[in-house]
Amino acid sequence: MCLAVPARILECQDDDALVDMQGNRLRVCRVLTPEAGPGAWVLVHAGFCIATIDESEALTTWDYLKQSYGPELAETLEPQLGTADSS
């Protein structure tokens, strides 16, 4: 199953962005969403921002993911987030 996860952009540098996923930070490519800047909510899949979404949709999606997957979601994301830039 493929999954895109909501994240909020903290900062941008060229085509990259530092995003926050529920307290975890990682760098992603925003070449597919160049209009998305700091403060914007995006869907992240395979290291790419693939769409911009509004905050309400992002938070609703996180609630759904937590209810559906709980601890399993954290375990799934951990390997990716463990290599993220935490600056």
C-alpha distances in whole Angstrom, upper triangle without the diagonal:
4,7,10,13,16,19,23,25,28,29,29,31,30,27,25,25,25,23,23,19,21,24,22,23,22,23,20,21,22,24,21,23,27,28,26,28,29,28,26,22,19,16,15,12,12,16,17,18,17,18,21,21,24,24,24,21,19,21,20,16,17,19,16,14,17,17,14,13,17,17,14,13,16,15,12,14,17,17,16,19,21,22,22,26,27,30
4,7,10,14,16,20,21,24,26,25,27,27,23,22,21,22,19,20,17,19,22,20,20,19,19,17,18,19,20,18,19,23,24,22,25,26,25,22,19,16,12,11,8,9,13,13,14,13,15,18,18,21,22,22,18,17,19,18,15,16,18,16,13,16,18,15,14,17,18,15,13,16,15,12,13,16,16,14,17,20,20,20,23,25,28
4,6,10,13,16,18,21,23,23,25,25,22,20,19,19,17,17,14,16,19,17,18,16,17,15,16,17,19,17,18,21,22,20,22,23,22,19,16,13,9,8,7,9,11,12,12,11,13,15,15,18,18,18,15,13,16,15,11,12,15,13,10,13,15,13,12,15,16,13,11,13,14,11,11,14,15,13,15,18,19,18,21,22,25
4,7,10,13,15,18,20,20,22,22,19,17,16,16,14,14,11,14,17,15,16,14,15,13,14,14,16,14,14,18,18,16,18,19,18,16,12,9,6,5,5,8,10,9,9,8,9,11,12,15,15,16,13,11,13,14,10,11,14,13,11,14,16,15,14,16,17,15,12,14,16,12,11,15,16,13,14,18,18,17,20,21,23
4,6,10,13,15,18,18,21,22,19,17,15,14,11,11,8,10,13,12,13,12,14,12,14,14,17,15,15,18,18,15,17,17,16,14,10,8,5,5,7,10,10,10,9,10,10,11,11,13,13,14,11,8,11,11,8,8,12,11,9,12,14,14,13,14,15,14,10,12,14,12,10,13,15,12,12,16,17,15,18,18,21
4,7,10,13,16,16,19,21,18,16,14,13,9,9,7,9,12,12,12,12,14,12,14,13,17,15,14,16,16,13,14,14,12,10,7,6,5,6,9,12,12,11,9,10,9,9,8,10,9,11,9,5,8,10,7,7,11,11,10,12,15,15,15,16,17,17,13,14,17,15,12,15,17,15,14,18,18,16,18,18,20
4,7,9,12,13,16,18,16,14,11,10,6,5,5,8,10,9,9,10,11,10,12,12,16,15,13,15,15,11,12,11,10,8,6,5,6,7,10,13,11,11,9,11,11,10,9,11,10,12,11,7,10,12,10,9,13,14,13,14,18,18,17,17,18,18,14,14,17,16,13,15,17,14,12,16,17,14,15,15,16
4,6,9,11,15,17,15,13,10,9,5,5,7,9,10,11,10,11,11,11,13,12,16,15,13,14,14,10,9,8,6,6,4,6,9,10,13,16,14,13,10,13,12,10,10,10,9,12,12,9,10,14,13,12,15,17,16,17,20,21,21,20,21,22,18,17,20,19,16,18,20,17,15,18,18,15,15,15,15
4,6,7,11,13,12,10,6,6,4,6,9,12,12,12,10,10,10,10,11,10,13,14,11,12,12,8,7,5,5,6,6,7,10,11,14,16,13,12,10,13,12,10,12,12,12,15,15,12,14,17,16,16,19,21,19,21,24,25,24,23,24,24,21,20,22,21,18,19,20,17,15,18,18,14,14,14,14
4,7,10,13,14,11,7,6,5,7,10,12,11,11,9,10,10,11,13,12,16,17,15,14,14,11,8,5,6,8,10,11,14,14,17,18,15,15,13,16,16,14,15,15,14,18,18,15,16,20,19,18,21,23,22,22,26,27,26,25,25,26,22,21,23,23,19,20,21,18,16,18,18,14,12,12,11
4,7,10,11,9,6,5,7,10,13,16,15,14,11,11,10,11,12,11,14,16,14,13,13,10,7,5,8,10,12,13,15,15,18,19,15,15,13,17,17,15,17,17,17,20,21,18,20,23,22,21,24,26,25,26,29,30,29,28,28,28,25,23,26,25,21,22,22,19,17,19,18,14,12,12,11
4,6,7,6,4,6,9,12,15,18,18,16,13,12,9,10,10,9,11,14,12,10,11,9,6,7,10,11,13,13,15,15,17,18,14,13,12,15,16,14,17,18,18,22,22,19,22,25,23,23,26,28,26,27,31,31,30,30,30,30,26,25,27,26,22,23,23,20,18,20,19,15,13,14,13
4,6,5,6,8,12,15,18,21,20,19,15,13,10,10,10,10,11,14,13,11,13,12,10,10,14,14,16,16,18,17,19,19,15,14,14,17,18,17,20,22,22,26,25,23,25,28,27,26,29,31,29,30,34,34,33,33,32,32,28,27,29,27,24,24,24,20,19,21,19,16,14,15,14
4,6,8,11,14,18,20,24,23,21,18,15,12,11,9,9,9,12,12,9,12,12,11,12,16,16,18,16,18,17,19,19,15,14,14,16,17,17,21,22,23,27,26,24,27,29,28,27,31,32,30,32,35,35,34,34,34,33,30,29,31,29,25,26,25,22,21,23,21,18,16,18,17
4,7,11,13,17,19,22,22,20,17,14,10,9,6,5,5,9,9,7,10,10,10,13,16,15,16,14,15,14,15,15,12,10,10,13,14,15,18,21,22,25,24,22,25,27,25,25,29,29,28,30,33,32,31,32,32,31,27,27,28,26,23,24,23,20,20,22,19,17,16,18,18
4,7,10,13,15,19,19,16,13,10,7,6,4,5,7,10,10,9,12,11,10,11,14,14,14,13,14,12,14,14,10,9,9,13,14,15,18,20,21,24,23,20,23,25,23,23,27,27,25,27,30,30,29,29,29,28,24,24,25,23,20,21,20,16,16,18,16,13,12,14,14
4,6,10,12,16,15,13,10,8,6,5,6,6,10,12,10,10,12,9,8,8,11,11,12,11,12,11,13,14,10,9,9,12,13,13,16,17,17,21,20,17,20,23,21,20,24,25,23,24,28,28,26,27,26,26,22,21,23,22,18,19,19,16,14,17,15,12,11,12,12
4,7,10,13,12,10,7,6,5,6,9,10,13,15,14,14,15,12,10,9,11,11,12,11,13,11,14,14,11,11,11,15,15,15,17,18,17,21,20,17,19,22,20,19,22,24,22,22,26,26,25,24,24,24,21,19,21,20,16,17,17,14,12,14,13,9,8,9,9
4,7,10,9,8,5,6,6,7,10,10,14,15,13,14,15,11,10,9,9,10,9,9,10,9,12,14,11,11,10,13,14,13,14,15,14,17,17,13,15,18,16,15,18,20,18,19,22,23,21,21,21,21,18,16,19,18,14,15,16,13,11,14,14,10,10,10,11
4,6,6,5,5,7,9,10,14,14,18,18,16,17,18,14,13,11,10,11,9,10,11,11,14,15,13,13,12,15,15,14,14,15,13,16,16,12,13,16,15,12,16,18,16,16,20,21,19,18,18,19,16,14,17,16,13,14,16,13,10,13,14,11,11,10,11
4,5,5,6,8,11,11,15,15,19,19,17,19,19,16,16,14,13,12,10,10,10,9,12,14,12,13,12,15,15,14,14,15,13,15,14,10,11,14,12,9,13,14,12,13,16,17,15,15,15,15,12,11,14,13,10,11,14,11,9,12,14,11,13,12,14
4,6,8,11,14,15,18,19,22,22,21,22,22,18,18,16,14,14,12,13,13,13,15,17,16,17,16,18,18,17,16,16,13,14,14,11,10,13,12,8,11,13,12,11,14,16,15,13,13,15,12,10,14,14,11,12,15,14,11,14,16,14,15,13,15
4,6,10,13,15,19,19,23,24,22,23,23,20,18,16,14,16,14,15,16,15,17,19,17,18,17,20,20,19,18,18,16,18,18,14,13,16,16,12,15,17,15,14,18,19,17,15,15,17,14,11,15,15,12,12,15,14,10,12,14,12,13,10,12
4,7,10,12,16,18,21,22,21,22,23,19,18,16,15,16,14,15,15,13,15,16,14,16,16,19,19,19,19,19,17,19,19,15,15,18,16,13,16,18,15,15,19,19,17,16,15,16,13,10,13,13,10,9,12,10,7,9,11,8,10,8,11
4,7,10,13,15,18,19,18,19,20,17,16,14,14,15,14,14,14,12,14,15,12,14,14,17,18,18,18,19,18,20,20,16,17,20,18,16,19,21,18,18,22,22,20,19,18,19,16,13,16,15,11,11,13,10,7,9,10,6,7,6,8
4,6,10,12,16,17,16,17,19,16,15,14,15,15,14,13,13,10,12,12,9,11,12,15,17,17,18,20,19,22,21,17,18,21,19,17,20,22,19,20,23,23,21,21,20,19,16,14,16,15,11,11,12,8,6,9,8,4,5,7,9
4,7,10,13,14,14,15,17,14,13,13,15,15,14,13,13,10,12,11,8,9,10,14,16,16,18,20,20,23,22,18,20,23,21,19,23,24,21,22,26,26,24,24,23,22,19,18,19,17,14,14,14,10,10,12,10,6,6,9,10
4,6,9,11,11,12,14,12,13,13,15,14,13,11,11,8,9,9,5,5,7,10,13,14,16,19,19,22,20,17,20,22,19,19,22,23,21,22,26,25,23,24,23,22,19,18,20,17,14,15,15,11,11,14,12,9,10,13,14
4,6,8,9,9,12,11,12,14,16,14,14,11,11,9,10,9,6,5,6,9,12,13,16,19,20,23,21,19,22,24,21,21,25,25,23,25,28,27,26,27,27,25,22,22,23,20,17,19,18,14,15,17,15,13,13,16,17
4,5,5,6,9,8,9,12,14,11,12,9,10,9,11,12,9,6,5,8,9,10,14,16,18,21,19,17,20,22,20,21,24,25,23,25,28,28,27,28,28,27,23,23,25,22,19,21,21,17,17,20,18,16,16,18,18
4,6,5,9,10,12,15,17,14,15,12,13,12,13,13,11,8,8,9,11,12,16,19,21,24,22,20,24,25,23,24,27,27,26,28,31,30,29,31,31,30,26,26,28,25,22,24,23,20,20,23,21,18,19,21,21
4,6,9,9,12,15,17,14,14,11,11,11,11,12,11,7,6,6,8,10,13,17,19,22,19,18,22,23,21,22,26,25,24,27,29,28,28,29,30,29,25,26,27,24,22,24,24,20,21,24,22,20,21,23,24
4,5,6,9,12,13,10,11,8,10,11,12,14,12,9,6,6,6,7,11,14,16,19,17,16,20,21,19,21,24,24,23,26,28,28,27,29,30,29,25,26,27,25,22,25,25,21,21,24,23,20,20,22,22
4,5,8,11,13,11,13,11,13,14,16,17,15,11,9,10,10,10,14,16,18,21,20,19,22,24,22,23,27,27,26,29,31,31,31,32,33,32,28,28,30,27,25,27,27,23,23,26,24,21,21,22,22
4,6,10,12,9,11,11,13,15,17,19,17,14,11,12,10,9,12,14,16,19,18,17,21,23,22,23,26,27,26,28,31,31,31,32,33,32,29,29,31,29,26,28,29,25,24,28,26,23,23,24,23
4,7,8,6,8,8,11,12,15,17,15,12,9,10,9,7,10,11,13,16,16,14,17,20,19,19,23,24,23,25,28,28,28,29,30,29,25,26,28,26,23,25,26,22,21,24,23,20,20,21,20
4,6,6,9,10,13,14,17,19,16,14,11,13,12,10,12,13,14,17,17,16,18,21,20,21,24,25,24,26,29,30,29,29,30,30,26,26,29,27,23,25,26,22,21,24,23,19,18,19,18
4,6,9,11,14,15,18,20,17,16,13,16,14,12,13,13,13,17,17,15,17,20,20,19,22,24,24,25,28,29,28,28,29,29,25,25,27,26,22,24,25,22,20,23,22,18,17,17,15
4,7,10,13,15,18,21,18,17,14,16,14,11,11,10,10,13,14,12,14,17,17,17,20,22,21,22,25,26,26,26,27,28,24,23,26,25,22,23,25,22,20,23,23,19,18,18,17
4,6,10,12,16,19,16,14,11,13,10,7,8,8,8,12,12,10,13,16,15,16,18,20,20,21,24,25,25,25,26,27,23,23,26,24,21,23,25,21,20,23,23,19,19,19,19
4,7,10,13,16,15,13,9,11,9,6,5,6,6,10,9,7,10,12,12,12,15,16,16,18,21,21,21,22,23,23,19,20,23,21,18,21,22,19,18,21,22,18,19,19,19
4,6,10,13,12,9,6,7,6,4,6,8,9,12,10,8,11,13,12,12,16,16,16,18,21,21,20,21,23,22,18,19,21,19,17,19,20,17,17,20,20,17,18,19,20
4,7,10,10,8,6,6,5,6,7,10,11,13,10,8,12,13,10,11,15,14,13,16,19,18,18,19,20,19,16,17,19,16,14,17,18,15,15,19,19,17,18,19,21
4,7,6,5,4,6,8,9,11,14,14,16,14,11,14,15,12,13,16,16,14,17,19,19,18,19,20,18,15,15,17,14,12,15,15,12,12,16,16,14,16,17,19
4,5,5,7,7,10,12,14,17,18,19,16,14,17,18,14,15,18,17,15,18,20,19,17,19,20,18,14,16,16,13,11,15,14,11,13,16,16,14,17,19,21
4,6,9,9,13,15,17,20,21,23,20,17,20,21,18,17,21,20,17,20,23,21,19,21,20,18,15,16,16,13,11,14,13,9,12,15,14,13,16,18,21
4,7,9,12,14,17,20,20,22,20,17,20,21,18,18,22,21,19,21,24,23,21,22,22,20,17,17,17,14,12,14,13,9,11,13,12,11,13,15,17
4,6,9,11,14,17,18,21,18,16,19,21,18,18,22,21,19,22,25,23,22,24,24,22,19,19,20,17,15,17,16,13,14,17,15,14,15,18,19
4,6,8,11,14,15,18,15,13,17,18,16,16,20,20,18,21,24,23,22,23,24,23,19,20,21,18,16,18,19,15,15,19,18,15,16,18,19
4,7,10,14,16,18,15,13,17,18,15,17,20,19,18,21,24,22,22,24,25,23,20,21,23,19,17,21,21,17,18,21,20,18,20,22,23
4,6,10,13,15,12,11,15,16,14,16,19,18,18,21,23,22,22,24,26,24,21,22,24,21,19,22,23,20,20,24,23,21,22,23,24
4,7,10,12,10,10,13,15,13,15,18,18,18,21,23,23,23,24,26,25,22,23,25,23,20,23,24,21,21,24,24,21,22,23,23
4,7,8,6,7,10,11,10,13,15,16,16,19,20,21,21,23,25,24,21,22,25,23,20,23,25,22,21,25,25,22,23,24,25
4,6,5,6,9,10,11,13,15,16,17,19,20,21,22,23,25,25,22,23,26,24,22,25,27,24,23,27,27,24,25,24,25
4,5,5,6,8,10,11,12,14,15,16,18,20,21,21,23,24,20,21,24,23,21,23,26,23,22,25,26,23,24,23,24
4,5,5,6,9,10,11,12,14,15,17,18,20,20,23,23,20,21,25,24,22,25,27,25,24,27,28,26,27,26,27
4,6,5,6,9,10,10,12,14,15,16,18,19,21,22,18,20,23,22,20,23,25,23,22,26,27,24,26,25,27
4,6,5,6,9,10,11,12,14,15,16,17,19,19,16,17,20,19,17,20,22,20,19,22,23,21,22,22,23
4,5,5,6,9,10,11,12,14,15,15,18,18,15,16,20,19,17,20,23,21,19,23,24,22,23,22,24
4,5,5,6,9,10,11,12,14,15,18,18,15,17,20,19,18,21,24,22,21,25,27,25,26,25,27
4,5,5,6,9,10,10,12,13,16,16,13,15,18,16,15,19,21,19,19,22,24,22,24,24,26
4,5,5,6,9,10,10,10,13,13,10,12,15,14,13,16,19,17,16,20,22,20,22,21,23
4,6,5,6,9,10,10,13,14,12,13,17,16,16,18,21,21,19,22,25,23,25,24,26
4,5,5,6,8,9,13,13,11,14,16,16,16,19,21,21,20,23,25,24,27,26,28
4,5,5,6,7,10,10,7,10,13,12,12,15,18,17,17,20,22,21,24,23,26
4,6,5,5,8,9,7,9,12,12,12,15,18,18,17,19,22,21,24,23,26
4,6,6,10,11,10,12,15,15,16,18,21,21,20,23,26,25,28,27,29
4,6,10,9,9,12,14,13,15,17,20,20,20,23,25,25,28,27,30
4,6,5,5,9,10,10,11,14,16,17,17,19,22,22,25,25,28
4,5,6,7,9,10,12,13,16,17,17,18,22,21,24,23,27
4,5,5,7,9,10,11,14,15,15,16,19,20,23,22,25
4,5,5,6,9,10,12,14,14,16,19,19,23,22,26
4,5,5,6,8,11,12,12,14,17,17,20,20,23
4,5,5,6,9,10,10,11,14,14,17,17,20
4,6,5,8,10,10,11,14,15,18,18,22
4,6,7,8,10,11,13,14,18,18,22
4,6,6,6,8,11,11,14,15,18
4,5,5,6,9,10,13,13,17
4,6,5,7,9,13,14,18
4,5,6,7,11,12,16
4,5,5,8,9,13
4,6,9,9,13
4,7,9,12
4,6,9
4,6
4
